[in-house]
């Protein structure tokens, strides 16, 4: 994964923890402030970020891939 999306992912994970949401989600404003659409798309495609119906974004735990 490119450096920018990786840095944004780590920052969002820290924000999710700091906001104390039980489902590891952050508000849409935080995601918009920290990332461009291309970066969000990269994180969504990698399975690290998903948008919830209420507009918040859930930061997902990375999954190991078998090779």
KOLKE-175946 format. One record per residue: x, y, z of N, C-alpha, C in turn. Coordinates in steps of 0.02 Angstrom, whole numbers, padded with zeros to 5 digits. Layout:
BEGIN
+--------+--------+--------+--------+--------+--------+--------+--------+--------+
!    n_u !    n_v !    n_w !   ca_u !   ca_v !   ca_w !    c_u !    c_v !    c_w !
+--------+--------+--------+--------+--------+--------+--------+--------+--------+
!      X !      Y !      Z !      X !      Y !      Z !      X !      Y !      Z !
...
+--------+--------+--------+--------+--------+--------+--------+--------+--------+
END
This chain:
BEGIN
+--------+--------+--------+--------+--------+--------+--------+--------+--------+
!    n_u !    n_v !    n_w !   ca_u !   ca_v !   ca_w !    c_u !    c_v !    c_w !
+--------+--------+--------+--------+--------+--------+--------+--------+--------+
!  00042 ! -00059 !  00000 !  00000 !  00000 !  00000 !  00044 !  00062 !  00000 !
!  00026 !  00112 ! -00039 !  00065 !  00174 ! -00042 !  00070 !  00208 !  00027 !
!  00119 !  00250 !  00035 !  00133 !  00282 !  00100 !  00075 !  00326 !  00123 !
!  00046 !  00366 !  00080 ! -00008 !  00412 !  00100 ! -00068 !  00375 !  00130 !
! -00096 !  00325 !  00095 ! -00152 !  00288 !  00125 ! -00134 !  00253 !  00190 !
! -00073 !  00228 !  00194 ! -00051 !  00195 !  00256 ! -00050 !  00245 !  00314 !
! -00024 !  00304 !  00302 ! -00022 !  00356 !  00354 ! -00092 !  00378 !  00374 !
! -00136 !  00385 !  00326 ! -00205 !  00405 !  00340 ! -00239 !  00351 !  00381 !
! -00229 !  00288 !  00362 ! -00259 !  00232 !  00399 ! -00238 !  00233 !  00473 !
! -00173 !  00241 !  00484 ! -00148 !  00242 !  00553 ! -00177 !  00301 !  00593 !
! -00182 !  00358 !  00560 ! -00210 !  00417 !  00593 ! -00284 !  00406 !  00609 !
! -00321 !  00377 !  00562 ! -00392 !  00363 !  00575 ! -00401 !  00313 !  00631 !
! -00358 !  00263 !  00634 ! -00362 !  00213 !  00688 ! -00351 !  00247 !  00756 !
! -00304 !  00293 !  00760 ! -00292 !  00329 !  00822 ! -00352 !  00373 !  00839 !
! -00381 !  00407 !  00789 ! -00440 !  00449 !  00800 ! -00499 !  00406 !  00824 !
! -00509 !  00347 !  00795 ! -00564 !  00303 !  00816 ! -00556 !  00284 !  00889 !
! -00495 !  00270 !  00908 ! -00481 !  00252 !  00978 ! -00493 !  00312 !  01023 !
! -00471 !  00370 !  01002 ! -00478 !  00431 !  01043 ! -00551 !  00452 !  01050 !
! -00591 !  00443 !  00997 ! -00661 !  00462 !  01000 ! -00701 !  00413 !  01042 !
! -00673 !  00354 !  01056 ! -00705 !  00306 !  01100 ! -00766 !  00271 !  01073 !
! -00775 !  00271 !  01008 ! -00833 !  00236 !  00979 ! -00823 !  00160 !  00987 !
! -00873 !  00125 !  01012 ! -00865 !  00053 !  01024 ! -00856 !  00013 !  00960 !
! -00877 !  00040 !  00903 ! -00870 !  00004 !  00840 ! -00811 !  00027 !  00798 !
! -00764 !  00062 !  00829 ! -00703 !  00088 !  00795 ! -00720 !  00132 !  00736 !
! -00770 !  00175 !  00745 ! -00789 !  00220 !  00690 ! -00768 !  00291 !  00705 !
! -00762 !  00330 !  00653 ! -00747 !  00401 !  00658 ! -00800 !  00440 !  00618 !
! -00809 !  00503 !  00636 ! -00859 !  00542 !  00600 ! -00835 !  00559 !  00530 !
! -00882 !  00575 !  00487 ! -00867 !  00589 !  00417 ! -00822 !  00650 !  00410 !
! -00829 !  00699 !  00454 ! -00787 !  00759 !  00450 ! -00713 !  00743 !  00461 !
! -00700 !  00697 !  00506 ! -00630 !  00677 !  00518 ! -00601 !  00643 !  00457 !
! -00640 !  00598 !  00426 ! -00616 !  00564 !  00366 ! -00605 !  00614 !  00309 !
! -00652 !  00660 !  00301 ! -00645 !  00711 !  00248 ! -00585 !  00755 !  00259 !
! -00571 !  00772 !  00321 ! -00515 !  00817 !  00337 ! -00448 !  00782 !  00325 !
! -00445 !  00717 !  00336 ! -00382 !  00681 !  00332 ! -00366 !  00649 !  00265 !
! -00416 !  00641 !  00222 ! -00402 !  00603 !  00161 ! -00438 !  00631 !  00100 !
! -00407 !  00619 !  00043 ! -00437 !  00635 ! -00021 ! -00480 !  00576 ! -00043 !
! -00524 !  00586 ! -00091 ! -00567 !  00532 ! -00115 ! -00526 !  00472 ! -00138 !
! -00472 !  00484 ! -00173 ! -00430 !  00429 ! -00198 ! -00401 !  00388 ! -00140 !
! -00381 !  00422 ! -00087 ! -00355 !  00387 ! -00028 ! -00409 !  00347 !  00005 !
! -00469 !  00376 !  00012 ! -00526 !  00339 !  00041 ! -00541 !  00278 ! -00001 !
! -00542 !  00286 ! -00067 ! -00556 !  00230 ! -00112 ! -00504 !  00174 ! -00104 !
! -00441 !  00193 ! -00095 ! -00388 !  00144 ! -00085 ! -00399 !  00106 ! -00021 !
! -00416 !  00141 !  00033 ! -00428 !  00108 !  00097 ! -00490 !  00063 !  00095 !
! -00542 !  00085 !  00061 ! -00603 !  00045 !  00054 ! -00587 ! -00018 !  00014 !
! -00551 ! -00011 ! -00041 ! -00533 ! -00068 ! -00083 ! -00489 ! -00118 ! -00046 !
! -00448 ! -00093 !  00000 ! -00404 ! -00137 !  00039 ! -00440 ! -00169 !  00098 !
! -00504 ! -00151 !  00107 ! -00542 ! -00179 !  00162 ! -00524 ! -00150 !  00230 !
! -00499 ! -00089 !  00231 ! -00478 ! -00057 !  00294 ! -00526 ! -00003 !  00318 !
! -00573 !  00016 !  00275 ! -00618 !  00071 !  00292 ! -00685 !  00057 !  00258 !
! -00740 !  00066 !  00296 ! -00806 !  00058 !  00265 ! -00853 !  00111 !  00292 !
! -00897 !  00135 !  00247 ! -00944 !  00186 !  00268 ! -01006 !  00152 !  00296 !
! -01029 !  00177 !  00352 ! -01089 !  00150 !  00384 ! -01150 !  00189 !  00361 !
! -01210 !  00160 !  00368 ! -01270 !  00195 !  00346 ! -01282 !  00263 !  00379 !
! -01257 !  00273 !  00440 ! -01267 !  00336 !  00474 ! -01216 !  00390 !  00453 !
! -01173 !  00374 !  00405 ! -01125 !  00422 !  00379 ! -01056 !  00418 !  00412 !
! -01050 !  00382 !  00467 ! -00985 !  00374 !  00499 ! -00944 !  00323 !  00459 !
! -00880 !  00323 !  00471 ! -00835 !  00277 !  00437 ! -00805 !  00230 !  00489 !
! -00807 !  00166 !  00476 ! -00780 !  00116 !  00521 ! -00710 !  00098 !  00499 !
! -00663 !  00102 !  00545 ! -00593 !  00084 !  00532 ! -00586 !  00010 !  00549 !
! -00569 ! -00031 !  00499 ! -00566 ! -00103 !  00508 ! -00496 ! -00127 !  00521 !
! -00491 ! -00183 !  00555 ! -00426 ! -00213 !  00570 ! -00400 ! -00247 !  00507 !
! -00336 ! -00238 !  00492 ! -00307 ! -00272 !  00433 ! -00312 ! -00348 !  00441 !
! -00324 ! -00381 !  00386 ! -00328 ! -00454 !  00385 ! -00266 ! -00481 !  00350 !
! -00240 ! -00535 !  00377 ! -00183 ! -00568 !  00344 ! -00208 ! -00605 !  00284 !
! -00170 ! -00601 !  00230 ! -00188 ! -00637 !  00169 ! -00141 ! -00695 !  00160 !
! -00170 ! -00752 !  00145 ! -00128 ! -00810 !  00131 ! -00099 ! -00805 !  00062 !
! -00037 ! -00826 !  00056 ! -00003 ! -00822 ! -00009 !  00001 ! -00889 ! -00041 !
+--------+--------+--------+--------+--------+--------+--------+--------+--------+
END
